[in-house]
Amino acid sequence: MVLIISMAVALLLNLWTILNSFFLLNLKKKSGLKQKPLVSLLVPLRNEIEHAADLVSCLKMISYPNVEFILLDDHSEDGTYESLLYEVSEDPRFSVVKGRHLPEGWNGKVHACHQLSEQADGDYYLFLDADARVHPEIIDRSLVSLLTHKASMLSGFPRYPNRHFLSHMLVPLQHMVVLMHLPLAAANFTKHPAFTAACGIFIFTERKAYEAVGGHEAVKGSLVEDVHIARQMKKHGHRMILCNITADVISYMYDSSRETWEGFKKNIYTGIGRSPLMVILLTVLYVILFILPFALGLYGGLTGQMVYLLPFLLTVTFKMYVDALTRHPLWLSWLIPVSSGILIALLFTSMMVHMRGGTYQWKGRSYE
């Protein structure tokens, strides 16, 4: 009976994910825009000297003709500011500014983005993280997509060329979580705030709508400001769309396993509404979906009853579909029980930090 139920659940998971993925929008290819409104590409940086040169080099390749680049150094201690000044020299499209002191009640990145918006003159803003690299036509494609779908905000999760084990196990799961948990038809074709996802690595938004909802100031204390801004857009009647940007944007999100762990620990419990019940429900769900099939497969391999391998193979095909769609290595799919186990451990670790009254540490700052 357990075998039959596990197979049925795995089949439904595959079917749901495939159907749901049809509603994940793709960026439109560049197509003759008659008007070229000014776009402000805005990048906050804090201790990003390892990314500064490659970032500026990438931005210089952007083909959109009417663009300004504003880079804000958020009190870096590693020479990021000086590196940026050197890299952007003699290119009038670039401005490098120093961030102000972080006020009480603000998240550091949120405050940096708020300051960037104050400096910007564009009709559209593209907020980009320092570890992101983009296609030369990214502005054209984003703008055409936004106008085609009559939306005010566009976001998406990039491709992650991970360089160490823990990031391989965790970072691409962002795509899996979206495709598995978020009804994309509702997310992309309704304005219901509950059906929303966004990624702060890449946010393209119309300035008027951004200002109308209060911008980053409206979510100044949030640890998941990307999602909260997207919800603000929908609450105010604006359309927000989620796109598959993996062909156009990559992100070197974390530089070490420790950084990966700390980054996820900071965000994961807040991302589910700091709900202990959600931690329990997600743990049960992931055990049923990914760990139980592996245990059945292990039992089948040891006893020679190969039919018990089927649920595990179906979970592998599910993850393989997600990884193929989002341009990640297909071998990751075979390690879905490991990824799920680590994710469950992170859920409980992050929850315990909050329940014990502790703080989350990120780039030299503490967050409650």
C-alpha positions in Angstrom: 0.0 0.0 0.0 2.8 2.4 0.9 4.4 1.7 -2.5 1.2 2.4 -4.4 0.5 5.6 -2.5 4.1 6.8 -3.0 4.0 6.1 -6.8 0.6 7.9 -7.1 2.0 11.0 -5.2 5.1 11.0 -7.4 3.1 10.8 -10.6 0.8 13.7 -9.5 3.9 15.7 -8.6 5.3 15.3 -12.1 2.0 16.0 -13.8 1.4 19.2 -11.6 4.9 20.5 -12.2 4.7 20.1 -16.0 1.3 21.7 -16.2 2.3 24.5 -13.9 5.4 25.3 -15.9 3.3 26.2 -18.9 2.4 29.4 -17.1 6.0 30.4 -16.3 6.5 33.3 -18.8 9.7 33.6 -20.9 11.3 36.9 -21.7 10.4 38.3 -25.1 13.3 38.5 -27.6 14.3 41.9 -28.6 11.8 43.4 -31.1 11.9 46.9 -32.5 10.9 49.2 -29.6 9.7 52.5 -31.2 10.6 54.4 -28.0 13.6 54.0 -25.8 12.7 55.3 -22.4 15.5 55.9 -19.9 16.2 52.9 -17.8 18.2 53.1 -14.5 20.1 50.0 -13.7 20.7 50.0 -10.0 23.2 47.9 -8.1 23.8 47.8 -4.3 27.2 46.5 -3.3 28.6 45.6 0.1 32.0 44.0 0.3 31.8 42.8 -3.3 35.3 43.5 -4.5 35.5 40.0 -6.0 32.6 40.9 -8.3 33.2 44.5 -9.0 35.4 44.2 -12.1 33.3 41.5 -13.8 30.1 43.3 -13.0 31.1 46.5 -14.6 32.6 44.7 -17.6 29.2 42.9 -18.0 27.2 46.1 -17.7 29.4 47.8 -20.3 28.2 45.2 -22.8 24.5 46.1 -22.5 23.2 47.2 -25.9 20.3 49.3 -24.8 21.2 52.9 -25.8 19.3 54.9 -23.2 20.6 53.6 -19.8 22.2 55.0 -16.7 24.2 52.7 -14.3 24.2 53.7 -10.7 26.3 51.6 -8.3 26.1 52.2 -4.6 28.8 51.2 -2.2 27.1 50.2 1.1 29.9 50.8 3.6 32.2 48.2 2.2 35.4 47.4 4.0 37.3 45.5 1.3 38.0 48.2 -1.3 34.9 47.8 -3.3 34.4 51.6 -3.8 37.9 52.2 -5.0 37.6 49.2 -7.4 34.4 50.5 -8.8 35.8 54.0 -9.4 38.7 52.4 -11.3 36.5 50.1 -13.4 34.0 52.8 -14.5 36.4 55.5 -15.3 35.7 57.5 -18.5 32.3 55.9 -19.1 29.7 58.7 -18.6 26.8 56.2 -18.2 28.1 55.2 -14.8 27.8 56.8 -11.4 29.3 55.5 -8.2 27.9 56.7 -4.9 28.5 56.0 -1.3 25.6 54.9 0.9 24.4 56.8 3.9 24.4 55.5 7.5 21.9 52.6 8.0 18.9 54.0 10.0 17.3 51.9 12.7 14.5 49.7 11.5 15.9 49.3 8.0 17.3 46.2 6.3 20.7 47.0 4.8 20.1 46.0 1.2 16.6 47.6 1.3 18.1 50.9 2.4 20.7 50.7 -0.3 18.1 50.1 -2.9 16.0 52.9 -1.6 19.0 55.3 -1.9 19.6 54.1 -5.4 16.0 54.9 -6.4 16.5 58.4 -5.0 19.5 58.9 -7.4 17.8 57.5 -10.5 16.2 59.5 -13.3 14.8 56.6 -15.4 11.3 55.8 -16.3 12.1 52.2 -15.5 14.3 50.7 -12.8 16.3 47.5 -13.0 17.5 46.4 -9.6 20.4 43.9 -10.0 22.6 42.2 -7.5 26.4 42.6 -7.7 26.9 38.8 -8.3 24.6 38.8 -11.3 25.7 38.7 -15.0 23.2 39.6 -17.7 22.7 39.1 -21.5 23.6 42.3 -23.5 19.9 42.6 -24.6 18.5 42.1 -21.1 17.0 45.6 -20.9 15.3 45.4 -24.3 13.9 41.9 -23.5 12.7 42.9 -20.1 11.0 46.1 -21.3 9.3 44.4 -24.2 8.1 41.6 -21.9 6.8 44.2 -19.4 4.9 46.2 -22.1 3.6 43.1 -23.8 2.0 41.7 -20.7 0.9 45.2 -19.5 2.7 44.6 -16.2 4.4 47.1 -13.8 7.0 44.7 -12.3 8.9 41.7 -13.6 11.1 39.4 -11.7 12.6 35.9 -12.0 15.1 33.5 -10.6 18.4 33.3 -12.5 20.6 30.3 -13.4 23.1 29.5 -10.7 26.5 28.2 -11.8 27.3 26.9 -8.3 30.9 26.2 -7.3 30.6 24.1 -4.2 28.5 21.3 -2.8 26.1 23.1 -0.5 25.2 25.7 -3.1 24.6 22.9 -5.6 22.3 21.3 -3.1 20.3 24.3 -2.0 20.4 27.3 -4.5 18.7 25.6 -7.5 15.9 24.5 -5.1 14.5 28.0 -5.4 13.2 27.0 -8.9 11.8 23.7 -7.6 10.0 25.4 -4.8 8.3 28.0 -7.1 7.3 25.3 -9.7 6.0 23.0 -7.0 4.3 25.4 -4.5 3.2 28.4 -6.5 0.2 28.2 -8.9 1.8 30.2 -11.7 -1.4 30.8 -13.6 -2.7 32.7 -10.5 0.7 34.4 -10.0 1.0 35.7 -13.5 -2.6 36.3 -14.5 -4.2 37.6 -11.4 -3.4 40.4 -8.9 -4.0 38.3 -5.8 -1.1 39.1 -3.4 -1.1 35.6 -2.0 0.1 34.2 -5.3 3.4 36.0 -5.6 7.1 35.2 -5.9 10.0 37.4 -6.7 13.8 37.4 -6.6 15.7 40.4 -5.5 18.7 39.5 -7.7 16.6 40.8 -10.6 13.7 43.2 -10.4 12.5 45.3 -13.4 9.8 47.8 -12.6 8.0 50.8 -13.9 9.1 53.9 -11.9 5.6 55.3 -11.5 4.2 52.0 -10.0 7.3 51.6 -7.8 6.8 55.1 -6.3 3.0 54.6 -6.0 3.4 51.6 -3.8 6.0 53.3 -1.6 9.1 51.7 -3.1 11.6 50.0 -0.9 10.7 52.3 2.0 7.3 50.5 2.2 9.2 47.2 3.1 12.1 48.8 4.9 12.5 46.2 7.6 11.9 43.1 5.5 14.3 40.3 5.1 12.4 39.1 2.0 11.8 42.5 0.5 11.5 41.2 -3.0 8.4 39.2 -2.3 6.9 42.0 -0.2 7.4 44.6 -2.9 5.8 42.3 -5.4 2.8 41.9 -3.0 2.6 45.6 -2.6 2.4 46.0 -6.4 -0.6 43.6 -6.5 -2.3 45.1 -3.4 -2.3 48.5 -5.2 -3.8 47.0 -8.4 -0.6 46.6 -10.5 0.3 43.5 -12.4 3.5 41.7 -11.5 4.8 38.8 -13.6 7.3 36.0 -12.9 9.5 34.9 -15.8 12.0 32.2 -16.6 15.2 34.4 -16.9 17.7 31.6 -16.8 18.7 32.1 -20.5 19.5 35.8 -19.8 20.7 36.1 -16.2 23.1 34.1 -14.1 24.0 34.7 -10.5 27.1 33.6 -8.5 25.0 33.8 -5.4 27.3 32.5 -2.7 31.0 32.1 -2.5 31.3 29.4 0.1 29.3 26.7 1.8 29.3 28.8 5.0 27.9 31.8 3.2 25.2 29.6 1.6 24.1 28.2 4.9 24.0 31.7 6.6 22.1 33.2 3.6 19.4 30.5 3.6 19.2 30.5 7.4 18.6 34.3 7.3 15.7 34.1 4.8 14.0 30.7 4.9 12.0 31.0 8.1 11.0 34.6 7.3 10.0 33.5 3.8 7.3 31.1 5.2 5.9 33.8 7.4 7.8 32.7 10.6 5.2 30.0 11.1 6.2 26.9 13.2 3.2 25.1 11.7 4.5 25.7 8.2 7.8 24.2 9.2 6.1 21.1 10.4 3.9 20.8 7.3 6.8 21.4 4.9 8.9 18.8 6.7 6.1 16.2 6.5 5.6 17.1 2.8 9.2 16.8 1.8 9.7 13.6 3.8 6.7 12.1 1.9 7.7 13.4 -1.5 11.5 12.9 -1.5 12.9 11.0 1.4 10.3 8.2 1.7 10.7 7.3 -2.0 14.5 7.1 -1.5 14.0 4.8 1.5 11.7 2.6 -0.6 14.2 2.5 -3.4 17.0 1.6 -1.0 14.8 -1.2 0.4 14.1 -2.4 -3.1 17.8 -2.5 -4.0 18.7 -4.4 -0.9 15.9 -7.0 -1.3 16.0 -7.3 -5.1 12.4 -6.0 -5.4 13.1 -3.4 -8.1 9.5 -2.2 -8.2 10.3 -0.3 -5.1 12.7 1.9 -7.0 9.8 3.4 -9.1 8.8 6.1 -6.6 12.4 7.3 -6.3 12.9 7.3 -10.1 9.7 9.4 -10.5 11.0 12.0 -8.0 14.2 12.1 -10.0 12.3 12.7 -13.2 10.4 15.5 -11.5 13.6 17.2 -10.4 15.3 16.5 -13.8 12.4 18.3 -15.5 12.9 21.4 -13.3 16.7 21.4 -13.7 16.4 21.1 -17.5 13.8 23.9 -17.6 16.1 26.2 -15.6 19.4 25.1 -17.1 21.0 23.4 -14.1 23.0 20.2 -14.2 20.8 17.1 -14.5 22.9 15.1 -12.1 21.5 17.2 -9.3 18.2 15.4 -9.7 19.7 12.2 -8.3 20.5 14.0 -5.0 17.1 15.3 -4.3 16.8 13.4 -1.0 20.0 15.0 0.2 18.9 18.5 -0.9 15.6 17.9 0.9 17.2 16.7 4.1 19.5 19.8 4.2 16.5 22.1 3.5 14.6 20.6 6.4 17.6 21.0 8.7 17.8 24.7 7.6 14.1 25.2 8.3 14.5 24.1 11.9 17.8 25.9 12.4 16.3 29.2 11.1 13.2 28.7 13.2 15.2 28.1 16.4 17.2 31.3 15.9 14.0 33.3 15.9 12.3 31.3 18.7 15.4 31.8 21.0 15.4 35.5 20.4 18.7 35.4 18.4 19.7 37.3 15.3 20.6 36.4 11.8 24.1 37.4 10.6 24.8 38.7 7.1 27.8 40.7 5.8 28.7 42.0 9.2 25.2 43.1 10.1 22.6 41.5 12.5 18.9 41.1 11.7 16.1 39.9 13.9 
